[in-house]
Amino acid sequence: MNTSVFYTDEELEFQKETRTFLQENIPQFVEPALRGDYSAMRKALKQLAKKGLLGAIHQKKYGGTEKGIVAECIISEECGKIDASVNMTRAVSTIFFGMPLSVFGTESQKEKYLPKITSGDWIGAICMTEDEAGSDLSSMQTKIIREGDEYIINGHKKYIANGTKADILAVFGILEHLEEKDPRKKITGFLVESKTKGFKVAEEYELMGIQGACCGRLEFEDLRIPVENLLGKEGQGFPILMSELNVERVVMAASCVGNAQTALDIALKYSNERVQFGLPISRQQAVNFRIADSALKVHASRLLTLEAAKYLDQRDMEQATLAASMAFANASEMHIEVSNACVQTLAGKAITHRYDIPAAMWRAGPVMWVVGGTTDIQKFIVQRQLYKSLKSKKD
Ligand SMILES: Cc1cc2nc3c(=O)[nH]c(=O)nc-3n(C[C@H](O)[C@H](O)[C@H](O)COP(=O)(O)OP(=O)(O)OC[C@H]3O[C@@H](n4cnc5c(N)ncnc54)[C@H](O)[C@@H]3O)c2cc1C
């Protein structure tokens, strides 16, 4: 029987199966990964691949399941419930890298690279951010020139999740020969194998949260790639990035919901068991209102995320852009508030156990405020879309 007015029976069944599989097969990799053992992360990815959890948006002929974005959000929430860094590594490979390839790649690019991603054999990454190009991607400086049958890339990228361990990366830069005044129309994407001469990992960051994931600064010096590795068309990089970011934001919003749900579950249980002043602390309104506030924030966030996922599945890009930024702005703030409430409720127990779930969830909060565009940028997009709709109504 359907116990949700929002999910179909099939989605509920998939959610149940995914949850059971993840809870049985992933937790053992989390602590070693958080302590810096990246082989544990690779093993976790291989487990995810066994159940098709690296392939929800990809075609079956490339090892995907073709289930779509709602299913991907179910995976992201359930995986986020277990650990944000495992889910980040998973999502960056299959979605941030995999989505542009799946949608804009040629058949031979997809044949060559997608099965490696959906099987967890290879790890993917996407490279947009640079020293001068954070929120403002039009300020990218990485230069690309064409010489015969090759493109040559010179420049750098920073804060690249999965970047230091990735086997394949989607790299975006300015294609010099395009005669366009608007720099966004010169942005072009390429598929770059990390073993290519001229590719260098310049720095591996020590992250404040999601420490099981890796993130780094990359440099490209006279890196030559064949013309077949052009992603989409010359000058199509900016729209590719914008469509990828819509999906990335919804998938990360779902991860925030999963993280926060776990924090809430832990705080709910603990507050009911912990006795102080002769009573469970759940009897104190300061505590139980924190639980109530957290529960309604998590649930509201889940519904916003589901709405955005449905617009994406329906390919309604106008609605999806607004809904994705609304969902992620809300989820990233909710994640910080709910994980904070959990740490406050567990008090000393949360603070003294660095690798336990509440501390890991709490440290992941600020990360979610930054990836996929900061929460400010999500709000910028929300207001822009709202004023745009006002203008089109007037016209
Ligand atoms: C863990 C992690 C993983 C990441 N993974 C990737 C990745 O895989 N690939 C990739 O390319 N990048 C990645 N990033 C980079 C991320 O997308 C950028 O950090 C983010 O877009 C913000 O850029 P910035 O840090 O340069 O901040 P800035 O753009 O310098 O922003 C600084 C402050 O100014 C505010 N601000 C800037 N412009 C505006 C505006 N117009 N309106 C309102 N406020 C504004 C911001 O909200 C922020 O508060 C990652 C970052 C982190 C931390």
The ligand as a MOL file (V3000), in Angstrom:
LIG
                    3D

  0  0  0     0  0            999 V3000
M  V30 BEGIN CTAB
M  V30 COUNTS 53 58 0 0 0
M  V30 BEGIN ATOM
M  V30 1 C 34.2590 20.8710 -0.9390 0
M  V30 2 C 34.1130 21.6420 -2.2120 0
M  V30 3 C 33.9450 20.9540 -3.3990 0
M  V30 4 C 33.8680 21.6500 -4.6110 0
M  V30 5 N 33.7760 20.9500 -5.7700 0
M  V30 6 C 33.8850 21.5950 -6.9590 0
M  V30 7 C 33.9840 20.8700 -8.1680 0
M  V30 8 O 33.9140 19.6420 -8.1650 0
M  V30 9 N 34.1460 21.5510 -9.3220 0
M  V30 10 C 34.2220 22.9140 -9.3570 0
M  V30 11 O 34.4140 23.4690 -10.4310 0
M  V30 12 N 34.1320 23.6550 -8.2140 0
M  V30 13 C 33.9700 23.0260 -7.0110 0
M  V30 14 N 33.8910 23.7370 -5.8310 0
M  V30 15 C 33.9400 25.1760 -5.8820 0
M  V30 16 C 32.6120 25.8690 -5.5270 0
M  V30 17 O 31.6940 25.6960 -6.5720 0
M  V30 18 C 32.9550 27.3540 -5.2700 0
M  V30 19 O 33.7350 27.3880 -4.0790 0
M  V30 20 C 31.7100 28.1960 -5.1060 0
M  V30 21 O 31.0430 28.3460 -6.3410 0
M  V30 22 C 32.0260 29.5910 -4.5380 0
M  V30 23 O 33.1370 30.1680 -5.1200 0
M  V30 24 P 34.2550 30.8500 -4.1690 0
M  V30 25 O 34.6120 29.8590 -3.1160 0
M  V30 26 O 35.3260 31.3590 -5.0440 0
M  V30 27 O 33.4950 32.0410 -3.4470 0
M  V30 28 P 33.2110 33.5570 -4.0280 0
M  V30 29 O 32.5480 33.4700 -5.3650 0
M  V30 30 O 34.4960 34.3000 -3.9100 0
M  V30 31 O 32.2030 34.0580 -2.9640 0
M  V30 32 C 32.5880 34.6350 -1.7070 0
M  V30 33 C 31.3220 35.1610 -1.0240 0
M  V30 34 O 30.6760 36.1520 -1.8440 0
M  V30 35 C 29.3250 35.7910 -2.0760 0
M  V30 36 N 28.9530 36.2060 -3.4370 0
M  V30 37 C 29.7050 36.2070 -4.5690 0
M  V30 38 N 28.9880 36.6470 -5.6150 0
M  V30 39 C 27.7510 36.9250 -5.1470 0
M  V30 40 C 26.5420 37.4140 -5.7400 0
M  V30 41 N 26.4430 37.7080 -7.0490 0
M  V30 42 N 25.4440 37.5810 -4.9440 0
M  V30 43 C 25.5210 37.2930 -3.6200 0
M  V30 44 N 26.6220 36.8380 -3.0040 0
M  V30 45 C 27.7160 36.6500 -3.7560 0
M  V30 46 C 29.3110 34.2770 -1.9340 0
M  V30 47 O 28.0040 33.7960 -1.6380 0
M  V30 48 C 30.2730 34.0880 -0.7580 0
M  V30 49 O 29.6170 34.3660 0.4370 0
M  V30 50 C 33.9200 23.0810 -4.6090 0
M  V30 51 C 34.0450 23.7580 -3.3970 0
M  V30 52 C 34.1540 23.0670 -2.2130 0
M  V30 53 C 34.2970 23.8150 -0.9320 0
M  V30 END ATOM
M  V30 BEGIN BOND
M  V30 1 1 1 2
M  V30 2 1 2 3
M  V30 3 2 2 52
M  V30 4 2 3 4
M  V30 5 1 4 5
M  V30 6 1 4 50
M  V30 7 2 5 6
M  V30 8 1 6 7
M  V30 9 1 6 13
M  V30 10 2 7 8
M  V30 11 1 7 9
M  V30 12 1 9 10
M  V30 13 2 10 11
M  V30 14 1 10 12
M  V30 15 2 12 13
M  V30 16 1 13 14
M  V30 17 1 14 15
M  V30 18 1 14 50
M  V30 19 1 15 16
M  V30 20 1 16 17
M  V30 21 1 16 18
M  V30 22 1 18 19
M  V30 23 1 18 20
M  V30 24 1 20 21
M  V30 25 1 20 22
M  V30 26 1 22 23
M  V30 27 1 23 24
M  V30 28 2 24 25
M  V30 29 1 24 26
M  V30 30 1 24 27
M  V30 31 1 27 28
M  V30 32 2 28 29
M  V30 33 1 28 30
M  V30 34 1 28 31
M  V30 35 1 31 32
M  V30 36 1 32 33
M  V30 37 1 33 34
M  V30 38 1 33 48
M  V30 39 1 34 35
M  V30 40 1 35 36
M  V30 41 1 35 46
M  V30 42 1 36 37
M  V30 43 1 36 45
M  V30 44 2 37 38
M  V30 45 1 38 39
M  V30 46 1 39 40
M  V30 47 2 39 45
M  V30 48 1 40 41
M  V30 49 2 40 42
M  V30 50 1 42 43
M  V30 51 2 43 44
M  V30 52 1 44 45
M  V30 53 1 46 47
M  V30 54 1 46 48
M  V30 55 1 48 49
M  V30 56 2 50 51
M  V30 57 1 51 52
M  V30 58 1 52 53
M  V30 END BOND
M  V30 END CTAB
M  END
